[in-house]
Amino acid sequence: MRGFFKAVFKLFLGLISAVILIGLVAGFVYFGSVYMSVKKDFNKAISVKMLPLPTKVYSADGKLIAKFGLQNRIPVKLKDVSPWMRYAILAAEDARFYEHGAIDLVGIARALIVDVVKGKIVQGGSTITQQLVKNVYLTPARTIDRKVKEIILAYRIEKEMSKDEILQLYLNTVYFGDGAWGVEAAARTYFDKHAKDLTISESAMLAGLVAAPSYYNPYKHPKRARKRTIYVLRRMYENHFINLSQYKRAMNAKIVLRKPSANLFGLIVAPYFTDYIRSWLIDKYGEEIVYKSGLNVYTTLDTNLQRFAFIAVKSGILSIKKRYDGLQAALIAMDPKTGYIKALIGGFDYSKSQFNRALQARRQPGSSFKPIIYLTALTEGYLPDDTIADMPIVFRFNGKEWRPQNYERVFHGTVTLKYALAHSVNVATINLLNSVGIGNVISMAHQLGIREKIPHNLSIALGSLSVKPIEMVRAYAAFDNYGLLPEPIFITKIVDKYGRVIYRAKPRLRRVFDDVDGYILTGMLRNVILYGTGRAARVIKRPLAGKTGTTNNYRDAWFIGYSPDLVCGVWVGYDDNRMIFKGATGARAALPIWIKFMSNALEGEPVKDFPIPKGITKDIVDMVNSPPENPEELQTTKPTIQQLYENAIQ
């Protein structure tokens, strides 16, 4: 029996030994193959020529419109870098750099202990040599192959180069944020000085940026940058790079930053559009990938339409104010069938203000919100020739009275829905809102993609809520699509430096309302241009639909309109909400910009009419195409004002 167990034990040991031997052989084969694949690229890894590739952004018509990660780099010798900068980098990234080899086992162990104690990743164990490999050769992807290659290359570099040479190359390739690659570019970008002239506190701030340039950006996040600078200074003192008096002086020193440049990140054309693209890419992939990995980004922008938009906004604003005094405008053009953003202007001058009003501003839409109320009524069974009361009325809320007025201070008595929308009749619209229900209108607005909180009161009939221009344009795209709401798309696809498609966007449309209601609403909005507040747009001489919008005290002017294939929204106003000028209605301040853009955008395109949905009756077609009736002609043939009033407030 003992012999049996002894034989089994020997067999077990043999199997274990075989497994270990096979594992060792496989490991040697794997490391050998990786080593051979890395060996031929070693010279590239230590060459300054093997620098990060910028991301290139292309328009829909194939033109290069921006580069992100342009090499704002000025190589310098190590002797031309302030000793404080060298010490700061060592303190922040690898204090034992001159003591260990390519891999710092002590540092890895220390970082692991700290991370376990803190319960999160606080310290990393990568040496400066390993970071150099990632900066100039490898991607930041966390794979076993990448880590093995990093270690092999780090050992090769340590064997071929001196520590000073490694540190010099590292300081010339590391990214410090704000488009600055390398320490000399960083010194000039943030402090307008040479790297050799950096102080202790300035060096600590720059060294602190390396870990996360965007997160610690001193322009955008000064408190984070200050906290990180203090950390680096403490590390410099703890590692005896500076003495106590130097540490105290640096802690109390005031860091004066250079005024940031407005033309960051290599923007070429359509700066508001491309700046949004840059932010989107960074949110999705991170700065390191965007600025170093050579992505090719294909967008929806049409450079011809963008040029027309630029001209329309510039000339439109300057025709309102002969001298620019801060008046702003936003313009968005969208293909309703795909959601593709074809042109975008976020302000009068990007160099003066980078705030993107097209995508970020929250403004009152005024009467441009009214079509959502009329659409809700159509979905509830109303028709364009149905009538509603337009007469003096008083609403009481919490002991206060509200007496809404029409723009012309005239009441019409009984009006059709078609007339009320075409002529933007306020009181009739308020009565209609009261009739169909505030909650139903709010629900419809949210279904149309308006994400802002909407107050539950009758004042929304006058556009008292706040919305972003992109949300209003998207809603009008659903009108143009007869109920199909598109998702706004800026990027169609992204291709990496190896030619692989890593992202692709396809049009997504969601049905919100019936196509018959969409056809009827479009007919009512055509009346705005044919007979109503937008009639100046008749100069374009093709089927168009749209709506003006004006807010209290003329603070916001809007026109949003569309052809069968293109939606465009224009907003005009001041950022501080002051009056544009007395009488600055949507028709006077925003519509001229819209007309100029659409005239150019549609020139040479075949004239198309809005299609008639299948199954629609001739009666509805005739109703949609007939002009709005004069209110005076309704009084003898339609219900009385009192009857309509009673119906409206039930």
C-alpha positions, 0 to 999 in steps of 0.5 A: 500500500505504501508503494502505491501511494509512493508511486502516485506521489511520484506521478503527481510530482512528475505532472506538476513538474511537466506543467511547470516546464511547459509553462516556462517554455511557453513563457520563454517562447512568448517573451522571445517572440515579443522581444523579437517583434520589439527589437526591430522597432527599438530605434523608433522608440528612442527617436524623437521623430517617433512622436505622437500623431495628431487627430485630424478632423474632416468635413462631409465634403472631405476637407481638413477642418481641424487638427487636435494635438498639433505638435506645439513642441520646442526641443531643448537640452537638459542643461537648458531646463531649470534644475527645479523643473527636473527635481519637480518631475522626479518628485512627481513621477519617479523620485528614485529615477537615478537609483533604479533600473528600467523597472522600480520594484521598490516603487511598485511595492510602495505604490501597491501598499499605499493603494491598498491602504487608501482603498483606491489607486493613488500612486502608480509604479511606472518609472520615467523610462516606462512612461517615455516608452508609452509617450513615444511608441506605445498606446495607453491601452492596458493589455498584457502585450502592451505591458510586456513590450513596455518592459522590454523597451524600457530595459533596452532604453536603459541599456542604450541611453544614459539617465540624463538622456532619458530624462531629456527625451522624456521632458521633450515628449511629455504632454502638459495640456493646453496644446503644449508638448514638452517642457519648453512649450509648456513654460511658454504656454503657461508662463511666457518664459523659457524652461531654464527660467522656471521657478520652484513653484512654477516647476511644481505646477507644470510637473503636477499637470503630467498625471492629468493635464485636463483635470489639473488645468490651471485655467479651468480648474485653479483649485485642483491645480493649486492642490496638485502643486502643493502635493508636488512641492511636498514631494520635492521637500520630502525627497530632499530636492529642496530645503525647508526655507525653499519649500516655505517660499515656494508654498507662498509664492504667487503663480502668475499665468499667461493669458490663454490663447483663444486659438487652441488645439489647431482649430482651422475652420468652424471653430465652434463646431470643431471645439465641440468635436474635440470635447466629445472625443476627449470625453469618449477616448481621453486626451492621450488618445485624442492628441497622440493616436492619429485618429481620423474623424469624419464629420457632418459639416458642409463647408459651403453651408458653414461659409454661408452661415458665417457670412449670414451671421456676420453681416446680420449682426453688423447690419443691426449694430454698425459697430460690434458691441457684444451682440451675439447670434447662433445658427444651426443647420440640420438635415432633418432626414438624418440629423446631420449638423451641416453648419453651426455658428455658436457666436459672433466671434470665437476669438472673443468668446468660446461659449457655444450659444448654439449648443449651450445657451439657455434662452427663452424661445418666445413665440417660436415655441407656439408650434408645439402647442398647435401640434398638441392641439392637432394630436387632440383632434383640432383642425386648422379651421377650428376657432378659438377666442382672442379677447381680453382675459384675466388670469389670477394666480396666488392673488396676482392678476395676469392680463396677457396682450397681443403684440399689436395691442389689438384683439380679433374676437374669433380666430382660426387656429391657422390664423392665430399661428400665422400671425402669432396671436398671443391670447388665442394661443393662451386659450388654446393651451388652456384648452388642450392642457398644459401637461399635454403640451409639456409632455409633447415638448419633452417628446420632441427632445426639449430637456429643460424643465418647463414651468407648469403655467400658461405663460409657456404659450408666450415662450417663457421657458428656457431652451437650447437652440439645438433643442428647438432646431431638432423639434422643428426637424421633427415637424419637417419629417412629419413626426420623425424626431432625429438624433443630432449627429456631428460625427459619422465615423472615426478611423484609427491610424491603422485604418480600422473603423472604431466608431460609426454613427447611423441616423436614428429617428423616433416617431413622436406624432402622426404624419398627417398631423405633421403635414397639417402643422407644416401647412400652418407654418407655411402660412407664417411665411406666406401671410404672417410674421415671416412673410419677408422670407417669401423672397426665397420663392420656394416652399418654406415653413417656419416661425418667428420668436420674440421675448419680453423687452426684445431680449431674444429674437428667433426664426426657425424654419425649414425647406423639405430637406434643410432645417435652420434655426437662428437666435440673436441676443446679448449674453447679459439679457439686455434689450437688442433694440426697441422693436427687435422682433424675430422678424426684424433681427433673426429672420434676415440672417435666416433668409441670407443663409437659406437663400445661399444654401438652397441656390441651385437646388431643385425646387421641392414641395412638401410631400403629401402623406399617403391616405390623406383626404382632399378636404385636409389638403384643401384646408392646409393650402387655403389662406387663413381667414380674416377674423372679421369674416368669422364673426357671423358664421362661427360660434360667439366670442363668449361661447368660445371663451367659455369653452377655452377655460373649461 
